[in-house]
Amino acid sequence: MALLTHTLSCLFGIGSWVAINGMWVELPLIVPDIPEGWYLPSYLTVLIQMANIGPLFVTLMHRFHPGKLSEVAVIYTIIGVGILASFLLAFFWKETLVVAGSSRSVALLVLTFFLSTVDCTSSVTFLPFMMRLKPQYMTTYFIGEGLSGLVPGLVALVQGVGMVKCINQTQTINGSFGNSTASLELQAWYQPAMFSAQVFFFFLSVMMVVCLGAFLLLNYHPNVCREHKSSRYLEGGIHGENGELSPRENSQPEQKPMISPLESQQPAAQSSFGSGKYSWPECLFLFVVLGWANALTNAVLPAVQSYSCLPYGNNAYHMSATLGAVANPVACFIAMFLPNRSFLLLGVLTLAGTGFGSYIMTTAVLSPCPFLIHYSTGAMLIVMAWVLFVLSLSYVKVMIGVILRDEGHSALVWCGAVVQLGSMLGALTMFPLVSVFGLFKSGDSCNTKCPI
């Protein structure tokens, strides 16, 4: 029944970030009906960073009180909160209250904070839970995590979110002697959505219910239970030749801290992290690369995607967003069938992804007149840059997750913490540059007037 376990692991992974990813893709429909307007993305960025209190609490509990926090109970709690918050959003996202003399979307912001807490906390709970299953299911989980961005994006495309049509509009210019001249100018016209934001929020709630169902079956379905390595698992455990934990009779939950100061008697070449297989420089390399990759893919480059793509036209923007979302699960499939744990390869792919990201950032800085704006080659290059950027760094993130999975439960807790830390630092860096100082200028998808 390996197929059933793979399917459930994928559905479980989809629930990790589907709520917040869905919120982002629905912004074009939400913004016109709320008083915050296009300041809402800035507020969302701040709320998501505030929500890191969830993973911080879980990480500190694992560090200072190992074995005291019930991981399964935390997962049930956050999934339940996600279902309730997304369901309530369908009814209250338009509701406003007067705060300090101004109308504010209090319900929308509060419920979004709860959804952010759910998704952020999933990084330090869902991943460690996957330790209970065999190693091959970890990659399937990452595929689901990638689909958590693709699925709501595809639903939003069907809905027609942000679809722009350039239409000719006549403008009359009055002359000095009462004469007037008419000129045609292209204007952006946003097509109406096929269904409302309320229906979309119901969809997000259903996706969280599916995640809950998958989690229940992963815990209690008899055929899936046979895929569990053992009913309990230890940090570091007893590793076989393939790196898997060997079952222990009467084993107890993890009882040692994530980074134990009591193991300093080990040889200098080995770290006290996880199984001690990797040296401290190697552990540092893995976590720095993981934090860097997540900062770029989750915060830095998404903050400037519209600036990098819209000057080339609306089609370039939607193609880069859609194909970029597809590239994430594709990278996970590649990692499943062609895994490579070489640190050299991970370093090369990280440099390559950073290079593609640098090109994207350069076009965003040069917006509204980036490279090759008058040529179809420019649009093709920016779409390719986004796809290769996501593809290379997603592969790196998956392989680091697989490596850390073999290092034990606590290694995956730290993995989730570093993912959130990298994303937070990236968001806090870009927020003032985009929203406060206004260093980026958006291009008009219909009228881009740049020198040839």
Secondary structure, 3 states (H helix, E strand, C coil): CHHHHHHHHHHHHHCCCHHHHHHHHCHHHHHHHCCCHHHHHHHHHHHHHHCCHHHHHHHHHHHHCCCCCCHHHHHHHHHHHHHHHHHHHHHHCCCCEEECCEEECHHHHHHHHHHHHHHHHHCCCHHHHHHHECCHHHHHHHHHHHHHHHHHHHHHHHHCCCCEEEEEEEEEEECCCCCEEEEEEEEEEECCCCCCHHHHHHHHHHHHHHHHHHHHHHHHCHHHHCCECCCCCCCCCCECCCCCECCCCCCCCCCCCCECHHHCCCCCCCCCECCCCCCHHHHHHHHHHHHHHHHHHHHHCHHHHHHHHHHHCHHHHHHHHHHHHHHHHHHHHHHHHCCCCCHHHHHHHHHHHHHHHHHHHHHHHHCCCCCCCCCHHHHHHHHHHHHHHHHHHHHHHHHHHHHHHCCCHHHHHHHHHHHHHHHHHHHHHHHHHHHHCCCCCCCCCCCCCCCC
